[in-house]
């Protein structure tokens, strides 16, 4: 997502993105550029078509370091990790049906 051509791609399915505030592999500028490119595609965080259940791109940001969900790392942040997991479960519940 750091390359300009990649970060501007329009997804073909609903997408959930978790971004840390402190990225080791992506600069804050790269993350902001990705968010801006997606918002340019989908007004107000996601354009909803009649057959969609929610925004095409849901972007969640956490006040945490890159790797906050990796329990074995020094960057592990239990609160951010739990929040991301709950948002992921909610996202999957919204789009996946049995």
Residue pairs with C-beta under 8 A, 6 or more apart in sequence:
1 7
1 26
1 30
1 34
2 26
2 27
2 30
2 34
4 33
7 30
7 33
7 34
7 37
7 38
8 37
8 40
8 41
10 41
11 56
11 57
14 52
14 53
14 54
14 55
14 56
14 57
14 58
14 91
14 94
14 95
15 56
15 57
15 58
16 58
16 60
16 87
16 88
16 91
17 34
17 57
17 58
17 59
17 60
18 60
18 62
18 69
18 84
18 87
18 88
19 26
19 31
19 34
19 35
19 59
19 60
19 61
19 62
20 61
20 62
20 64
20 65
20 66
20 67
20 68
20 80
21 28
21 61
21 62
21 63
21 64
21 65
22 64
22 65
22 66
23 30
23 31
23 66
24 65
24 66
24 67
24 75
25 66
26 66
35 59
38 57
38 59
39 45
41 47
41 56
41 57
42 55
42 56
42 57
45 55
45 57
45 58
45 59
46 54
46 55
46 56
46 57
46 58
47 55
47 56
48 54
48 55
48 56
53 94
53 95
54 94
54 95
58 87
58 91
60 83
60 84
60 87
62 68
62 77
62 80
62 83
62 84
63 80
64 75
64 77
64 80
65 75
65 77
66 75
67 73
67 75
67 76
68 75
68 76
68 77
68 80
68 81
68 84
69 76
69 80
69 81
69 84
69 85
70 76
71 81
